[in-house]
Amino acid sequence: MSLGVVILVHNALGRATEVIRHWAGSGCPVVVHVDSAMRRARFERFRAGFDDISDRVLFCERHRCEWGGWGIVAATQAGARMMLDRFDEVEHVYLASGSCVPLRPVSELKAYLAARRDTDFIESACVADVPWTVGGLSEERFTLRFPFSWKRQRWAFDRYVALQRRLGMRRRLPEGLVPHMGSQWWCLRRATLEAILSDPQRPALDRYFRRVWIPDESYFQSLARRWSNRIESRSLTMAKFDFQGKPHLFYDDHLALLRRSDCFVARKIWPRAQAIYAQMAAGGHPAQDAEPAPARIDRVFAAATERRVRGRAGLYMQSRLPNEGWENGFTAAPYGVLEGFAELHEGFEAWFAAASGATVHGHLFAPEGAEFEGGAALWRGAMSNHAALRDHDARRFLTNLIWNGRGARQVFQFGPRDSQHVSWDIAKDPNARIGVISGAWAVPLFRSGRTVADLRDVAARLQEAEADHLGALRSPHAKARIRIWTLAEFLEAPEEALAQMLADIAPGQAGPLPTPPARLPLDGFGRFLQEMRNQGMHPYLTGDIPADPNPRPRRAAPKPYLVSRPHA
């Protein structure tokens, strides 16, 4: 059987010449349409390059082919009309572009079509049944008018669409037309294409589709349903699209994938993809009787799209950074936040590091600056301990620290004296393992030696800051694993609380709990809190710590509650 090819050329004329000559050299008559936006002199030089095969390569009437407009349909009609009029032997017409490259020998495509003489290959799906439209209009492209260019006249395009919606304007579809959509790259039988171009309603259909948005994806797709006896709703040209609906560009790196698909033609090929064009020039990659199966590589493209859209957990890029919730995980790995423990124990950070195997920092958000492990001024990734640099974007400081420290569990101290910029962030982060001893901020005040009268206002500010932080941790939006003890509860069962935090932060650690570090002496602490109350500042977050230095024995302290469900 004879196969004719209509090729739409816009740019990359050198590669388009190679493709056209390849089709013609394989025995296919070719009709070329060149965008009228190309300068006349350049077009004439391009056309003159085919004078030696002018019997097999023809050039049709030129139209302005702007994306989303009628010109592409008009160009396709002109090329198809010339093909049918000048080459009587053609049985199937294949629509391609100058960047569509044959992957397999053209003889295999001819044999494939010869075995399916009664079949039209055109992707054609009813608009009402598929959610294919990405970032655009679906049914409305057929019911509204689009006289303005989406690219050149975007303001007028958007305003006119909004006006039509507000006025409730709807176009009447031509009689018998059922809108369908699909890829613009098709292969139609001569009889079907002739019927479409000779449709008695064609003047009315053309007037209607001139004001449809992106008509090249719906004109032939809709009319083929009217005239075809048998439609295979798929394109023989493999084209992949990203999550924004833009076509993927194929490079030499993709050659193995393209071969695996067994597709006859692929679009769009980068003009400098030397290996892909060299394969075409050598006759293509034979696949014998293999059925084209672009779905074989869908998994690879789906994974690439997933990585591009979501990225890796805790790793940010420009496309996700400005959009709250677009990140694939706020942080890159689980980490621990300990609040109040270091205020009660001597050498707590070193002990917890030895007991857990984690990297344990001090107060990373201390007002004087970040207290990195070992007191370093710089940490991994050139992170500075300078407070102003840290607080310029505290959220990114935290995510950078977890990203740079992945491979080892990161733990840091936090409290009401620290910068509170990340309070809500750690509360909402499923990677956070948070342990809080509320009211522990009172211990450093007690040990400062200053009078209660001097400390009253400081204590009030710290308690207010901690109360706000606890509100975030108890919020229904909190997703971290959170344990909260009052200071009184912790003092009655400190080893149990330390064991629980070790289990949360270092769940793989085996063996008994190492001997806890020495707790700071708190003789007179109850009286100190009572003096606070006497000054009018009630330290309620510490829990019930009596002023009597020799209180009666108390019942066992209740276990802390979990604010959120444990995470693995």
Secondary structure as the mmCIF struct_conf table of DSSP 4:
data_model
#
loop_
_struct_conf.conf_type_id
_struct_conf.id
_struct_conf.beg_label_comp_id
_struct_conf.beg_label_asym_id
_struct_conf.beg_label_seq_id
_struct_conf.end_label_comp_id
_struct_conf.end_label_asym_id
_struct_conf.end_label_seq_id
STRN STRN1 SER A 2 VAL A 9
BEND BEND1 ASN A 11 ASN A 11
HELX_RH_AL_P HELX_RH_AL_P1 LEU A 13 GLY A 25
TURN_TY1_P TURN_TY1_P1 SER A 26 GLY A 27
STRN STRN2 VAL A 30 VAL A 34
TURN_TY1_P TURN_TY1_P2 SER A 36 ALA A 37
BEND BEND2 MET A 38 MET A 38
HELX_RH_AL_P HELX_RH_AL_P2 ARG A 40 ALA A 48
TURN_TY1_P TURN_TY1_P3 GLY A 49 PHE A 50
HELX_RH_3T_P HELX_RH_3T_P1 ASP A 51 ILE A 53
TURN_TY1_P TURN_TY1_P4 SER A 54 ARG A 56
STRN STRN3 VAL A 57 PHE A 59
TURN_TY1_P TURN_TY1_P5 TRP A 67 GLY A 68
BEND BEND3 GLY A 69 GLY A 69
TURN_TY1_P TURN_TY1_P6 TRP A 70 TRP A 70
HELX_RH_AL_P HELX_RH_AL_P3 GLY A 71 ARG A 86
TURN_TY1_P TURN_TY1_P7 ASP A 88 GLU A 89
STRN STRN4 VAL A 90 SER A 97
TURN_TY1_P TURN_TY1_P8 GLY A 98 SER A 99
STRN STRN5 VAL A 101 PRO A 102
BEND BEND4 ARG A 104 ARG A 104
HELX_RH_AL_P HELX_RH_AL_P4 VAL A 106 ALA A 114
TURN_TY1_P TURN_TY1_P9 ALA A 115 ASP A 118
STRN STRN6 ASP A 120 PHE A 121
STRN STRN7 ALA A 125 CYS A 126
HELX_RH_3T_P HELX_RH_3T_P2 VAL A 127 ASP A 129
BEND BEND5 GLY A 135 GLY A 136
BEND BEND6 SER A 138 SER A 138
TURN_TY1_P TURN_TY1_P10 GLU A 139 GLU A 139
HELX_RH_AL_P HELX_RH_AL_P5 GLU A 140 THR A 143
BEND BEND7 LEU A 144 LEU A 144
BEND BEND8 PHE A 148 PHE A 148
TURN_TY1_P TURN_TY1_P11 TRP A 150 ARG A 152
HELX_RH_AL_P HELX_RH_AL_P6 ARG A 154 LEU A 167
TURN_TY1_P TURN_TY1_P12 GLY A 168 GLY A 168
HELX_LH_PP_P HELX_LH_PP_P1 ARG A 171 PRO A 174
TURN_TY1_P TURN_TY1_P13 GLU A 175 GLY A 176
STRN STRN8 HIS A 180 MET A 181
BEND BEND9 GLN A 184 GLN A 184
STRN STRN9 CYS A 187 ARG A 189
HELX_RH_AL_P HELX_RH_AL_P7 ARG A 190 LEU A 197
TURN_TY1_P TURN_TY1_P14 SER A 198 SER A 198
TURN_TY1_P TURN_TY1_P15 PRO A 200 GLN A 201
HELX_RH_AL_P HELX_RH_AL_P8 ARG A 202 PHE A 209
TURN_TY1_P TURN_TY1_P16 ARG A 210 ARG A 211
BEND BEND10 VAL A 212 ILE A 214
HELX_RH_3T_P HELX_RH_3T_P3 PRO A 215 GLU A 217
TURN_TY1_P TURN_TY1_P17 SER A 218 SER A 218
HELX_RH_AL_P HELX_RH_AL_P9 TYR A 219 TRP A 227
BEND BEND11 ASN A 229 ASN A 229
STRN STRN10 ILE A 231 GLU A 232
BEND BEND12 ARG A 234 ARG A 234
BEND BEND13 LEU A 236 LEU A 236
STRN STRN11 THR A 237 ALA A 239
STRN STRN12 PHE A 241 PHE A 241
TURN_TY1_P TURN_TY1_P18 PHE A 243 GLN A 244
BEND BEND14 GLY A 245 GLY A 245
HELX_LH_PP_P HELX_LH_PP_P2 LYS A 246 LYS A 246
STRN STRN13 PRO A 247 PRO A 247
HELX_LH_PP_P HELX_LH_PP_P3 HIS A 248 LEU A 249
STRN STRN14 PHE A 250 PHE A 250
HELX_RH_3T_P HELX_RH_3T_P4 ASP A 252 HIS A 254
HELX_RH_AL_P HELX_RH_AL_P10 LEU A 255 SER A 261
TURN_TY1_P TURN_TY1_P19 ASP A 262 ASP A 262
BEND BEND15 PHE A 264 PHE A 264
STRN STRN15 VAL A 265 ARG A 267
STRN STRN16 ILE A 269 ILE A 269
TURN_TY1_P TURN_TY1_P20 PRO A 271 ARG A 272
HELX_RH_AL_P HELX_RH_AL_P11 GLN A 274 ALA A 281
TURN_TY1_P TURN_TY1_P21 ALA A 282 GLY A 283
TURN_TY1_P TURN_TY1_P22 GLN A 288 ASP A 289
HELX_LH_PP_P HELX_LH_PP_P4 ALA A 290 PRO A 292
HELX_RH_3T_P HELX_RH_3T_P5 PRO A 294 ILE A 297
HELX_RH_AL_P HELX_RH_AL_P12 ASP A 298 ARG A 310
BEND BEND16 ARG A 312 ARG A 312
TURN_TY1_P TURN_TY1_P23 ALA A 313 GLY A 314
TURN_TY1_P TURN_TY1_P24 GLN A 318 PRO A 322
BEND BEND17 ASN A 323 ASN A 323
TURN_TY1_P TURN_TY1_P25 GLU A 324 GLY A 325
BEND BEND18 GLU A 327 ALA A 333
STRN STRN17 TYR A 335 GLU A 339
BEND BEND19 GLY A 340 PHE A 341
TURN_TY1_P TURN_TY1_P26 ALA A 342 LEU A 344
STRN STRN18 HIS A 345 HIS A 345
TURN_TY1_P TURN_TY1_P27 GLU A 346 GLY A 347
HELX_RH_AL_P HELX_RH_AL_P13 PHE A 348 SER A 356
STRN STRN19 THR A 359 HIS A 363
TURN_TY1_P TURN_TY1_P28 LEU A 364 PHE A 365
TURN_TY1_P TURN_TY1_P29 PRO A 367 GLU A 368
HELX_RH_3T_P HELX_RH_3T_P6 GLU A 373 GLY A 375
BEND BEND20 ALA A 377 ALA A 377
STRN STRN20 LEU A 378 TRP A 379
HELX_RH_3T_P HELX_RH_3T_P7 ARG A 380 ALA A 382
STRN STRN21 MET A 383 SER A 384
HELX_RH_AL_P HELX_RH_AL_P14 ALA A 387 HIS A 392
TURN_TY1_P TURN_TY1_P30 ASP A 393 ASP A 393
HELX_RH_AL_P HELX_RH_AL_P15 ALA A 394 ASN A 404
TURN_TY1_P TURN_TY1_P31 GLY A 405 GLY A 407
BEND BEND21 ALA A 408 ALA A 408
STRN STRN22 GLN A 410 GLN A 413
TURN_TY1_P TURN_TY1_P32 PRO A 416 ARG A 417
BEND BEND22 ASP A 418 ASP A 418
TURN_TY1_P TURN_TY1_P33 HIS A 421 VAL A 422
HELX_RH_AL_P HELX_RH_AL_P16 SER A 423 LYS A 428
TURN_TY1_P TURN_TY1_P34 PRO A 430 ASN A 431
STRN STRN23 ALA A 432 SER A 438
TURN_TY1_P TURN_TY1_P35 GLY A 439 TRP A 441
HELX_RH_AL_P HELX_RH_AL_P17 ALA A 442 ARG A 447
TURN_TY1_P TURN_TY1_P36 SER A 448 SER A 448
HELX_RH_AL_P HELX_RH_AL_P18 VAL A 452 LEU A 473
TURN_TY1_P TURN_TY1_P37 ARG A 474 ARG A 474
BEND BEND23 SER A 475 SER A 475
TURN_TY1_P TURN_TY1_P38 PRO A 476 HIS A 477
BEND BEND24 ALA A 480 ALA A 480
STRN STRN24 ARG A 481 THR A 486
HELX_RH_AL_P HELX_RH_AL_P19 LEU A 487 GLU A 492
BEND BEND25 ALA A 493 ALA A 493
HELX_RH_AL_P HELX_RH_AL_P20 PRO A 494 ILE A 505
TURN_TY1_P TURN_TY1_P39 PRO A 507 GLY A 508
BEND BEND26 GLY A 511 PRO A 512
HELX_LH_PP_P HELX_LH_PP_P5 LEU A 513 ALA A 518
STRN STRN25 ARG A 519 ARG A 519
HELX_LH_PP_P HELX_LH_PP_P6 LEU A 520 PRO A 521
TURN_TY1_P TURN_TY1_P40 ASP A 523 GLY A 524
HELX_RH_AL_P HELX_RH_AL_P21 PHE A 525 ASN A 534
TURN_TY1_P TURN_TY1_P41 GLN A 535 GLY A 536
HELX_RH_3T_P HELX_RH_3T_P8 TYR A 540 THR A 542
BEND BEND27 ALA A 547 ALA A 547
BEND BEND28 PRO A 549 ASN A 550
HELX_LH_PP_P HELX_LH_PP_P7 PRO A 551 PRO A 553
HELX_LH_PP_P HELX_LH_PP_P8 ARG A 555 PRO A 560
STRN STRN26 TYR A 561 LEU A 562
BEND BEND29 VAL A 563 SER A 564
#
